[in-house]
Amino acid sequence: MIRVLLTFLLLAPTVATPLIDQSLAEQQEKQQVAAVNLEEATHLDESIVELFKSGKYEQALPLAKRSLEIKQGLLPQSDQRVGVGLINLGEIYFALKKDSDAEKAFRQALTVVEVGQAKDAASVSHLLERLAYLRFRSRDSADATSLLQRSLAIRQEAFGSNDVRLAPTLLELASAYQSLGQHEKAQPLFVQALKIREAVLGRKHPETIEGMKMFACAERGRVRNDQTNKPDIETEALINRAECWLGGFQDDCAELTAKPNEKNGKALRLYQPNYPYQARYSKMSASLTVAVLIDERGKVENARLVCEAPPSIFIAGSLTAARAALFEPTLRDGKPVKVTGIINFNFIAR
C-alpha cells in the first residue's frame, strides 16, 4: 500500500499545476486592475487640465493628488508619467500661492524629468524657471539667478543661440540680474532676447512688445546722456522703441531708430511731488515711473503711470508733477522732434 502511494506521488508532478494557474490568474487580474487605474488617472488628468484652464484650482487639487497617487503606486518612480503628475500638482499649488508645497512638487518632478533631459529640455527648463520664481518670492535672488542660468544653458544646448524659445529665459535672467543691481549683466540679455523676438516674431508681435516694456522699466534708472556708458546705436534704437511701447502714446513704435545726429534734450524743470500727508501715519515709501510724451517745444503733452503699480495715494501728485516738467527740445538733424521719455519719482517714508 505504501509503495503504491509513493509511486503515485513520484509520477504525478502535475499536482502543483492548479497553483501555477492560480498565480497566473492573479497576475492577470492585477494587470487588469492596474490598467483600469491608469485609465482613471488619464481621465483625471483631462479633468485637471479643464479645471485649471477655468481657474478652478481648489477643485483640481484633489484630482491631481489622486492621479499622482495612482501613478506612484503603479509605475516606476522614474516614469515620465509620474513626472507629469508632479508637475500638474506643482502648477496647482503654484496658482494657489502655496509656495512650499509647489516647490516640493517641482523639485520632485525635476528629479524625474531630468532623467530624460536630452528629450525634454523644455520641461526641465520650465521647472527650473518655476523654482527660480519661487525663490524670488522668498527673496532669495541669488539662488533664483543660479536656477535661471541653468535653465538658459539647457535651452541654448537644446535649441541653439537664436531660437525664440530662449527669449523668455533671457528676459527672466536679465530681470534677476537687474534686481541684484547688476545692470551691466542685465542689459545684454534684454537686448539679445528682444533682437530674437523682433527677428522671429516681428516688431509688432504682442510678446515682443511685452518684452520691450520689461526692458524699458529696467532701463528707467539709466542716464541717457551719460557718455561714459553710452550704448551703441543698435541698442539705443532698441531702447527708443522700448520706451515708446512702454509709454503707449503712439500706435506704432516699430520703426523707431537711433541716429548719431540726434541730441536728447536735458530736463530744464522737474518738480518733486509733495509727500502725501495721509501717508505719514503708516510711513509709506514708494517709487513711481511715469512715461511722458514730450512735444517739439520740450513741453509734456501727456503722462501716464507705467511699470509697477504703487499705492494709489502717490499717483495723482506724481502725474501732476510730470505734466509740469519742461525739457530742452530733442533735435534730430538739427530739427526739434516729439519724443517719449521716462520720469522717476521716489517717496521716502517720513
C-alpha positions as CSV (number, residue, x, y, z in Angstrom):
1,M,0.0,0.0,0.0
2,I,2.8,2.3,0.9
3,R,4.8,1.5,-2.2
4,V,1.8,2.2,-4.4
5,L,1.3,5.6,-2.8
6,L,4.9,6.6,-3.2
7,T,4.9,5.6,-6.8
8,F,1.8,7.6,-7.4
9,L,3.3,10.7,-5.9
10,L,6.6,10.5,-7.8
11,L,4.7,10.0,-11.1
12,A,2.3,12.9,-10.5
13,P,4.1,16.2,-10.6
14,T,1.0,17.9,-12.1
15,V,-0.4,18.2,-8.6
16,A,1.1,21.8,-8.4
17,T,-0.5,22.9,-11.7
18,P,-3.6,24.4,-10.2
19,L,-1.4,26.6,-8.0
20,I,0.5,27.9,-11.1
21,D,-2.7,28.6,-13.0
22,Q,-4.0,30.4,-10.0
23,S,-0.8,32.6,-9.8
24,L,-1.1,33.5,-13.5
25,A,-4.8,34.4,-13.0
26,E,-3.9,36.6,-10.0
27,Q,-1.2,38.3,-12.1
28,Q,-3.5,38.9,-15.0
29,E,-6.1,40.3,-12.6
30,K,-3.6,42.7,-11.1
31,Q,-2.6,43.9,-14.6
32,Q,-6.2,44.5,-15.5
33,V,-6.8,46.5,-12.3
34,A,-3.6,48.5,-12.9
35,A,-4.7,49.2,-16.5
36,V,-8.1,50.4,-15.2
37,N,-6.5,52.6,-12.6
38,L,-4.1,54.1,-15.1
39,E,-7.0,54.8,-17.4
40,E,-8.7,56.5,-14.4
41,A,-5.5,58.7,-13.9
42,T,-5.7,59.6,-17.6
43,H,-9.3,60.8,-17.3
44,L,-8.4,62.6,-14.1
45,D,-5.6,64.4,-15.9
46,E,-8.0,65.6,-18.6
47,S,-10.4,66.9,-15.9
48,I,-7.5,68.6,-14.1
49,V,-6.5,70.5,-17.3
50,E,-10.0,71.7,-17.9
51,L,-10.5,72.8,-14.3
52,F,-7.1,74.6,-14.3
53,K,-7.9,76.4,-17.5
54,S,-11.1,77.6,-15.8
55,G,-9.2,78.8,-12.8
56,K,-10.9,76.2,-10.5
57,Y,-7.7,75.3,-8.7
58,E,-9.2,74.2,-5.5
59,Q,-11.4,71.7,-7.4
60,A,-8.4,70.5,-9.4
61,L,-6.2,69.9,-6.4
62,P,-7.8,66.6,-5.0
63,L,-7.9,65.2,-8.5
64,A,-4.2,65.9,-9.1
65,K,-3.4,64.3,-5.8
66,R,-5.4,61.2,-6.7
67,S,-3.9,61.0,-10.2
68,L,-0.4,61.2,-8.8
69,E,-1.2,58.6,-6.1
70,I,-2.3,56.1,-8.8
71,K,0.8,56.7,-10.9
72,Q,3.2,56.5,-8.0
73,G,1.6,53.3,-6.8
74,L,1.7,51.5,-10.2
75,L,4.6,52.9,-12.1
76,P,8.4,53.2,-11.6
77,Q,9.2,56.5,-9.9
78,S,11.4,57.4,-12.9
79,D,8.4,57.1,-15.3
80,Q,7.7,60.3,-17.1
81,R,4.0,60.0,-16.3
82,V,4.9,60.4,-12.6
83,G,6.8,63.5,-13.6
84,V,3.8,64.9,-15.4
85,G,1.7,64.2,-12.3
86,L,4.1,66.0,-10.1
87,I,4.2,69.0,-12.5
88,N,0.4,69.2,-12.5
89,L,0.3,69.2,-8.8
90,G,3.0,71.8,-8.5
91,E,1.3,74.1,-11.0
92,I,-1.9,73.9,-9.0
93,Y,-0.1,74.7,-5.7
94,F,1.8,77.5,-7.6
95,A,-1.5,79.0,-8.8
96,L,-2.9,78.8,-5.2
97,K,0.3,80.5,-3.9
98,K,1.1,77.6,-1.7
99,D,4.8,78.1,-2.3
100,S,6.3,75.4,-0.1
101,D,4.1,72.7,-1.5
102,A,4.7,73.9,-5.0
103,E,8.5,73.9,-4.6
104,K,8.4,70.4,-3.1
105,A,6.4,69.1,-6.1
106,F,8.5,70.9,-8.6
107,R,11.8,69.6,-7.1
108,Q,10.5,66.0,-7.1
109,A,9.4,66.5,-10.7
110,L,12.8,67.8,-11.7
111,T,14.5,64.6,-10.4
112,V,12.1,62.6,-12.7
113,V,12.2,64.8,-15.8
114,E,16.0,65.3,-15.7
115,V,16.4,61.6,-16.5
116,G,15.1,62.4,-20.0
117,Q,16.7,65.8,-20.2
118,A,18.0,65.4,-23.7
119,K,14.5,64.5,-24.9
120,D,12.6,67.0,-22.8
121,A,14.8,70.1,-22.3
122,A,11.7,72.4,-22.3
123,S,10.2,70.7,-19.3
124,V,13.5,70.7,-17.4
125,S,13.9,74.4,-18.2
126,H,10.3,75.2,-17.2
127,L,10.7,73.5,-13.8
128,L,14.0,75.4,-13.2
129,E,12.2,78.7,-14.0
130,R,9.3,77.9,-11.8
131,L,11.7,77.1,-8.9
132,A,13.5,80.4,-9.7
133,Y,10.3,82.3,-9.4
134,L,9.5,80.7,-6.1
135,R,13.0,81.6,-4.9
136,F,12.3,85.2,-5.9
137,R,9.1,85.2,-3.9
138,S,11.2,84.0,-0.9
139,R,13.6,86.9,-1.6
140,D,16.4,84.6,-2.5
141,S,17.6,86.3,-5.7
142,A,21.0,84.6,-5.7
143,D,19.5,81.1,-5.8
144,A,16.9,82.2,-8.3
145,T,19.6,83.6,-10.6
146,S,21.6,80.3,-10.4
147,L,18.5,78.3,-11.4
148,L,17.8,80.6,-14.4
149,Q,21.4,80.3,-15.5
150,R,21.0,76.5,-15.6
151,S,17.7,76.9,-17.5
152,L,19.3,79.1,-20.1
153,A,22.3,76.7,-20.6
154,I,19.8,73.8,-21.2
155,R,17.8,75.8,-23.7
156,Q,20.9,77.0,-25.6
157,E,22.2,73.5,-25.8
158,A,18.9,72.1,-27.0
159,F,17.7,74.9,-29.3
160,G,20.7,77.0,-30.3
161,S,21.5,80.6,-29.6
162,N,18.9,82.3,-31.8
163,D,15.8,80.2,-31.1
164,V,12.7,82.2,-29.9
165,R,12.3,79.7,-27.1
166,L,15.4,81.3,-25.4
167,A,13.7,84.7,-25.2
168,P,11.6,84.2,-22.0
169,T,14.5,82.7,-20.1
170,L,16.8,85.5,-21.2
171,L,14.3,88.1,-20.0
172,E,13.8,86.4,-16.7
173,L,17.5,86.1,-16.1
174,A,18.0,89.8,-17.1
175,S,15.3,90.8,-14.6
176,A,17.1,88.7,-12.0
177,Y,20.4,90.5,-12.6
178,Q,18.6,93.8,-12.6
179,S,17.1,93.0,-9.1
180,L,20.6,92.3,-7.9
181,G,21.7,95.7,-9.2
182,Q,23.9,94.1,-11.9
183,H,22.8,96.3,-14.8
184,E,25.9,95.5,-16.8
185,K,24.9,91.8,-17.0
186,A,21.2,92.5,-17.4
187,Q,21.2,94.8,-20.4
188,P,23.0,92.4,-22.9
189,L,20.4,89.7,-22.1
190,F,17.5,92.0,-22.6
191,V,19.0,93.1,-25.9
192,Q,19.6,89.5,-27.0
193,A,16.1,88.4,-26.1
194,L,14.4,91.4,-27.9
195,K,16.6,91.0,-31.0
196,I,15.5,87.4,-31.3
197,R,11.8,88.3,-30.8
198,E,11.9,91.1,-33.3
199,A,13.6,88.9,-35.9
200,V,11.5,85.8,-35.4
201,L,8.1,87.1,-34.2
202,G,8.2,90.7,-35.7
203,R,8.4,94.1,-34.0
204,K,4.7,94.4,-33.5
205,H,4.1,91.0,-32.0
206,P,2.5,91.1,-28.5
207,E,5.3,89.1,-27.0
208,T,7.9,91.4,-28.5
209,I,6.1,94.5,-27.1
210,E,5.7,92.9,-23.7
211,G,9.5,92.2,-23.6
212,M,10.1,95.8,-24.7
213,K,8.1,97.1,-21.8
214,M,10.1,95.0,-19.4
215,F,13.3,96.3,-20.9
216,A,12.1,99.9,-20.7
217,C,11.2,99.5,-17.0
218,A,14.7,98.0,-16.3
219,E,16.3,100.9,-18.1
220,R,14.4,103.7,-16.4
221,G,17.3,104.5,-14.0
222,R,19.9,104.8,-16.7
223,V,21.2,108.3,-17.5
224,R,20.5,108.7,-21.2
225,N,23.2,111.4,-21.7
226,D,25.9,109.6,-19.7
227,Q,28.7,109.5,-22.4
228,T,30.9,107.2,-20.3
229,N,28.4,104.4,-20.5
230,K,26.6,105.2,-23.7
231,P,25.1,102.2,-25.6
232,D,25.8,101.5,-29.2
233,I,23.5,102.8,-31.9
234,E,21.6,99.5,-32.3
235,T,21.0,99.2,-28.5
236,E,20.0,102.9,-28.4
237,A,17.4,102.2,-31.1
238,L,16.1,99.3,-29.1
239,I,15.8,101.5,-26.0
240,N,13.9,104.1,-28.0
241,R,11.4,101.5,-29.3
242,A,11.1,100.1,-25.8
243,E,10.3,103.4,-24.2
244,C,7.8,104.2,-27.0
245,W,5.9,100.9,-26.4
246,L,6.0,101.5,-22.7
247,G,4.6,104.9,-22.9
248,G,1.8,103.8,-25.2
249,F,1.4,107.2,-26.8
250,Q,2.0,106.0,-30.3
251,D,0.2,103.2,-32.1
252,D,3.3,102.1,-34.0
253,C,6.8,102.2,-32.5
254,A,8.3,99.5,-34.7
255,E,10.2,101.8,-37.0
256,L,11.9,104.0,-34.4
257,T,15.7,104.1,-34.6
258,A,18.5,106.0,-33.0
259,K,20.7,108.2,-35.1
260,P,24.2,109.6,-34.4
261,N,22.9,113.1,-35.2
262,E,20.1,113.0,-32.6
263,K,20.6,115.0,-29.4
264,N,18.4,114.3,-26.4
265,G,17.0,117.3,-24.6
266,K,18.0,117.8,-21.0
267,A,15.4,118.5,-18.3
268,L,15.1,122.2,-17.6
269,R,12.4,121.9,-14.9
270,L,11.4,118.9,-12.8
271,Y,9.2,119.0,-9.8
272,Q,9.3,116.6,-6.9
273,P,5.7,115.9,-5.7
274,N,4.9,116.5,-2.1
275,Y,4.9,113.6,0.3
276,P,1.2,112.9,0.9
277,Y,0.2,113.9,4.4
278,Q,-2.1,110.8,4.7
279,A,0.9,108.5,4.1
280,R,2.8,109.8,7.1
281,Y,0.6,107.8,9.5
282,S,1.8,104.5,8.0
283,K,5.3,105.8,7.0
284,M,4.8,104.5,3.4
285,S,7.5,104.6,0.8
286,A,7.1,104.3,-3.0
287,S,8.8,104.5,-6.3
288,L,6.8,105.6,-9.4
289,T,7.7,105.6,-13.1
290,V,5.8,108.0,-15.3
291,A,6.1,107.9,-19.1
292,V,5.8,111.3,-20.8
293,L,5.2,112.4,-24.3
294,I,7.4,115.5,-24.9
295,D,6.5,117.8,-27.8
296,E,8.8,119.7,-30.2
297,R,9.0,122.6,-27.7
298,G,10.1,120.4,-24.8
299,K,6.7,120.5,-23.0
300,V,5.0,117.4,-21.7
301,E,2.0,116.7,-23.8
302,N,0.8,113.6,-22.0
303,A,1.8,111.5,-19.0
304,R,0.8,108.1,-17.6
305,L,1.9,105.7,-14.9
306,V,3.9,102.6,-16.1
307,C,5.8,99.7,-14.6
308,E,4.9,98.7,-11.0
309,A,1.6,99.8,-9.5
310,P,2.3,101.9,-6.4
311,P,-0.1,102.8,-3.6
312,S,-2.8,105.0,-5.2
313,I,-2.1,107.8,-2.7
314,F,1.1,108.7,-4.6
315,I,-0.2,108.6,-8.1
316,A,-2.1,111.9,-8.6
317,G,0.8,114.1,-7.3
318,S,3.3,112.3,-9.5
319,L,1.3,112.7,-12.7
320,T,0.7,116.4,-11.9
321,A,4.5,116.9,-11.4
322,A,5.3,115.0,-14.6
323,R,2.9,117.1,-16.7
324,A,4.6,120.3,-15.4
325,A,8.1,119.3,-16.4
326,L,10.0,121.1,-19.1
327,F,12.8,119.8,-21.3
328,E,15.1,121.1,-24.0
329,P,13.7,120.1,-27.3
330,T,15.2,116.8,-28.7
331,L,16.9,117.6,-32.0
332,R,17.1,115.3,-35.0
333,D,19.1,116.6,-38.0
334,G,19.0,119.9,-36.2
335,K,15.2,120.0,-36.0
336,P,13.0,119.5,-32.9
337,V,11.0,116.3,-32.8
338,K,8.4,114.7,-30.5
339,V,9.8,112.0,-28.2
340,T,8.8,109.7,-25.3
341,G,10.7,109.9,-22.0
342,I,10.6,108.4,-18.5
343,I,10.5,110.3,-15.2
344,N,11.1,108.5,-11.9
345,F,9.7,109.7,-8.5
346,N,10.8,108.4,-5.2
347,F,8.9,108.9,-2.0
348,I,10.8,108.2,1.2
349,A,8.9,107.3,4.4
350,R,8.9,110.2,7.0
